[in-house]
Amino acid sequence: MLWEQWWAWVAGGFVLGVLEVLAPGYIFLGFAIGAVLVGVLLGFGALSGGSLPALLTIFAIASLVAWVVLRRTMGVREGQVKLWDRDINDN
């Protein structure tokens, strides 16, 4: 089936990456990394013969880990708050 093809997962990851560029906020980037990782694992034969539930579970875990890592490295740090002390329309 299509979900057993490595290129389908990589292509899906690239589509999610483009979606992240169009709608920034590190929302789709974790999913893109998870999809590409599953595609790479399928390509190298580490997940050969994987069923759809197994592949989706690996995708979900990889996406969650990627999202947490991205959130810690690129998110707002504790105590880091943007304060606006004046309006740009004020003279």
Secondary structure in CASP SS format (residue, H / E / C, confidence):
PFRMAT SS
TARGET T0000
AUTHOR 0000-0000-0000
METHOD secondary structure of the structure
MODEL  1
M C 1.00
L H 1.00
W H 1.00
E H 1.00
Q C 1.00
W H 1.00
W H 1.00
A H 1.00
W H 1.00
V H 1.00
A H 1.00
G H 1.00
G H 1.00
F H 1.00
V H 1.00
L H 1.00
G H 1.00
V H 1.00
L H 1.00
E H 1.00
V H 1.00
L H 1.00
A C 1.00
P C 1.00
G C 1.00
Y C 1.00
I C 1.00
F C 1.00
L H 1.00
G H 1.00
F H 1.00
A H 1.00
I H 1.00
G H 1.00
A H 1.00
V H 1.00
L H 1.00
V H 1.00
G H 1.00
V H 1.00
L H 1.00
L H 1.00
G H 1.00
F C 1.00
G C 1.00
A C 1.00
L C 1.00
S C 1.00
G C 1.00
G C 1.00
S C 1.00
L H 1.00
P H 1.00
A H 1.00
L H 1.00
L H 1.00
T H 1.00
I H 1.00
F H 1.00
A H 1.00
I H 1.00
A H 1.00
S H 1.00
L H 1.00
V H 1.00
A H 1.00
W H 1.00
V H 1.00
V H 1.00
L H 1.00
R H 1.00
R H 1.00
T H 1.00
M H 1.00
G C 1.00
V C 1.00
R C 1.00
E C 1.00
G C 1.00
Q C 1.00
V C 1.00
K C 1.00
L C 1.00
W C 1.00
D C 1.00
R C 1.00
D C 1.00
I C 1.00
N C 1.00
D C 1.00
N C 1.00
END
